[in-house]
Amino acid sequence: MDHRFITTAFELPGYKIAGTLGLVRGIVVRSRSVVGNVGASIQSFFGGNITIYRDLCEQARSEAYEQMAQHAAALGANGIIGVRYDATELMPGITEVLCYGTAVLVQNQA
């Protein structure tokens, strides 16, 4: 999968969408650990960026993105358009991160 062809837009300037292969997604469910919560509490006491939670969020988004790209590649796609993220708290401390888009076949414009 060429990550240059994964976009939040619905078109790729200089390329044409030759076909769509359907919805693709990646889903990650994460929980905060007790150690992480304690560390984040200490960081929040001093204010500023809470890096423990930031890193957890970034890792979950990255994993969901990679799963989505693998799902698209398994369908034979070489691109994904309309990419979006969504997150839902399933219960206190447990969050689902969803990354989804439309798998497409991208070609050079002739």
N, C-alpha and C positions, 0 to 999 in steps of 0.2 A: 504494500500500500504506500503510495507516494503521499506523504503528509502535506505536501503543497496543495493537494486536491481535497483536503478536508477543510471545510469552511462553514461559517455561520451564514454566509450569503447563499443565494439561490442560483447563482451563476458564477462562472469562472472566466474572467476576462481573458480573451485570447484562445479560449477553448470552447468546445461545444459539448453539451450533454447529449450523448448519443442514445441513452436509454436509462431508465430507472429500474432498480431491482428490488425496491421496497424498503421498509423501515428496518433499521438496525439499531441495536442498543447494547450498552454495557451497564451492568448493575453491580454496585458494591455496597455491602452493609457493614458499617463500622460501629464499634463501641469504644467509649473512652475508658481507659484503664484507671484503676484507683491511683496508681503512681502518676499517671498523666494528669488526673484531676488535682492531685495535691500540688504538682509542679505548676499547673496553670493557676491554681489559687494563689500560690506565692507570687507568680508573675503579675496577676491581676491586682494584688495588693500594692505593687509598685507602679502600676499603670503602664500604658503603652501597648505595644504589639504583643499579643500572647502567642509566642512562637510555637509552643507545643501544640495548640489547637490549629494554628495556621498550617503547620507541617502535616498534621493529621488530615486536614481538609485537602491540601494539595495532593497528598498521596492517594486519597480516595478518588479525587477527580481524575488523576493521572491513570489509575487502574481502570476506572470506568471508560475513559477515552480509549485506552489500549484494547479493552474488550470489544468496544464498538468497532474499532478498526479491524480487529480480527474477524468479527462477525461479518463485516462487509466483504473482506477478502475471501472468506469462505463462500460467499455468494457469487464471487467472480468480479466484484466491483473494483475499480481503481480510484474511486473518489467517494466523498460523502458531502452532501450539501444540507443546509438548514440545521446545522448542529446546534443542539441546546443541552443545557444541564438542568437538572431538577434535584431537589433534596427534600426528603420527608423524614421527620422524626417519628420513628415507629413506636418508640416508648422512651422515657427519659434516659438519655445517654446512648441511645442506639439510633443511628441515622442511615437511611438509604440514600445513595447518590446514584443518579441515573444520567447517562449521557446517551443522546439519541439523535438520529438524523436519517436522511434518505440516501441509500446506497445508489451510486450512479456509475455509468460507463462514460469516461471522459475521453474526448478525442481532440487533436489539434484542429483548429479551424482552417479550412482549406480556402 
